[in-house]
Amino acid sequence: MASNNQGSSSGKSNRGFASMDPQRQREIASEGGRAAHEKGTAHEFTSEEAREAGRKGGQARSQNRRNAMNASSSGSSNSSNGSDSSSSN
């Protein structure tokens, strides 16, 4: 089995943005943000947009937690009451 890691024994590539030093990533991202603001294409949230985004994020987080709790409890006995079981008539 051939590997494309070019000598890396850790199994991780040394290419791309994600493999860079975190400080260098911040520098590059910061340059992009400054350029967008200078160009006038950067989006700035209004307080209403920020409120809506926060609300949606909170709902998604809540739903994810609810799904995780349901998935973890599904391994235990689900037939504690008979009203949830479907009939095969």
C-alpha positions as a Markdown table, in Angstrom:
| # | Residue | x | y | z |
|---|---|---|---|---|
| 1 | Met | 0.0 | 0.0 | 0.0 |
| 2 | Ala | 1.6 | 3.3 | -1.1 |
| 3 | Ser | 1.3 | 6.4 | 1.0 |
| 4 | Asn | 1.1 | 10.0 | -0.3 |
| 5 | Asn | 2.5 | 11.5 | 2.9 |
| 6 | Gln | 5.9 | 12.0 | 1.5 |
| 7 | Gly | 8.0 | 10.7 | 4.3 |
| 8 | Ser | 5.7 | 11.6 | 7.1 |
| 9 | Ser | 5.5 | 8.6 | 9.5 |
| 10 | Ser | 2.7 | 10.1 | 11.6 |
| 11 | Gly | 0.1 | 9.6 | 8.8 |
| 12 | Lys | -0.7 | 13.3 | 8.5 |
| 13 | Ser | 0.0 | 15.4 | 5.5 |
| 14 | Asn | 2.2 | 18.4 | 5.9 |
| 15 | Arg | 0.3 | 20.3 | 3.2 |
| 16 | Gly | -2.6 | 22.7 | 3.4 |
| 17 | Phe | -4.0 | 25.3 | 5.7 |
| 18 | Ala | -5.0 | 22.9 | 8.5 |
| 19 | Ser | -1.4 | 21.6 | 8.8 |
| 20 | Met | 0.0 | 25.1 | 9.4 |
| 21 | Asp | 1.0 | 26.6 | 12.7 |
| 22 | Pro | -2.1 | 28.1 | 14.4 |
| 23 | Gln | -0.4 | 31.5 | 14.6 |
| 24 | Arg | 0.3 | 31.5 | 10.8 |
| 25 | Gln | -3.4 | 30.5 | 10.2 |
| 26 | Arg | -4.5 | 33.5 | 12.2 |
| 27 | Glu | -2.2 | 35.8 | 10.3 |
| 28 | Ile | -3.6 | 34.6 | 6.9 |
| 29 | Ala | -7.2 | 34.8 | 8.1 |
| 30 | Ser | -6.6 | 38.3 | 9.5 |
| 31 | Glu | -5.2 | 39.5 | 6.2 |
| 32 | Gly | -8.2 | 38.2 | 4.4 |
| 33 | Gly | -10.6 | 40.0 | 6.8 |
| 34 | Arg | -8.7 | 43.3 | 6.5 |
| 35 | Ala | -8.7 | 43.0 | 2.7 |
| 36 | Ala | -12.5 | 42.4 | 2.6 |
| 37 | His | -13.2 | 45.4 | 4.8 |
| 38 | Glu | -11.0 | 47.6 | 2.7 |
| 39 | Lys | -12.7 | 46.4 | -0.5 |
| 40 | Gly | -16.1 | 46.9 | 1.1 |
| 41 | Thr | -17.3 | 43.4 | 0.6 |
| 42 | Ala | -17.1 | 42.2 | 4.2 |
| 43 | His | -20.4 | 41.4 | 5.8 |
| 44 | Glu | -21.1 | 43.1 | 9.1 |
| 45 | Phe | -24.0 | 41.7 | 11.1 |
| 46 | Thr | -26.7 | 44.0 | 12.3 |
| 47 | Ser | -27.9 | 43.4 | 15.9 |
| 48 | Glu | -31.0 | 41.8 | 14.4 |
| 49 | Glu | -29.0 | 39.4 | 12.2 |
| 50 | Ala | -26.7 | 38.5 | 15.1 |
| 51 | Arg | -29.7 | 37.8 | 17.3 |
| 52 | Glu | -31.3 | 35.5 | 14.7 |
| 53 | Ala | -28.0 | 33.7 | 14.1 |
| 54 | Gly | -27.6 | 33.1 | 17.9 |
| 55 | Arg | -31.2 | 31.9 | 18.2 |
| 56 | Lys | -30.7 | 29.4 | 15.3 |
| 57 | Gly | -27.4 | 28.2 | 16.8 |
| 58 | Gly | -29.1 | 27.7 | 20.2 |
| 59 | Gln | -31.9 | 25.7 | 18.6 |
| 60 | Ala | -29.4 | 23.5 | 16.6 |
| 61 | Arg | -27.4 | 22.9 | 19.8 |
| 62 | Ser | -30.5 | 22.0 | 21.7 |
| 63 | Gln | -31.7 | 19.6 | 19.0 |
| 64 | Asn | -28.2 | 17.9 | 18.8 |
| 65 | Arg | -28.2 | 17.4 | 22.6 |
| 66 | Arg | -31.7 | 16.0 | 22.4 |
| 67 | Asn | -30.7 | 13.6 | 19.6 |
| 68 | Ala | -27.6 | 12.5 | 21.5 |
| 69 | Met | -29.6 | 11.8 | 24.7 |
| 70 | Asn | -32.2 | 9.8 | 22.7 |
| 71 | Ala | -29.5 | 7.8 | 21.0 |
| 72 | Ser | -27.7 | 7.0 | 24.2 |
| 73 | Ser | -31.0 | 5.9 | 25.9 |
| 74 | Ser | -32.0 | 3.8 | 22.9 |
| 75 | Gly | -29.5 | 1.1 | 23.9 |
| 76 | Ser | -31.5 | 0.5 | 27.1 |
| 77 | Ser | -35.0 | -0.9 | 27.4 |
| 78 | Asn | -37.3 | 1.2 | 25.3 |
| 79 | Ser | -40.4 | -0.7 | 26.0 |
| 80 | Ser | -41.1 | 0.7 | 29.5 |
| 81 | Asn | -44.6 | 1.5 | 28.5 |
| 82 | Gly | -46.6 | -0.3 | 25.8 |
| 83 | Ser | -48.1 | 2.8 | 24.2 |
| 84 | Asp | -45.1 | 3.5 | 21.9 |
| 85 | Ser | -44.8 | 0.0 | 20.4 |
| 86 | Ser | -46.3 | -0.3 | 16.9 |
| 87 | Ser | -48.6 | -3.2 | 16.0 |
| 88 | Ser | -48.1 | -5.4 | 13.0 |
| 89 | Asn | -51.8 | -6.1 | 12.2 |
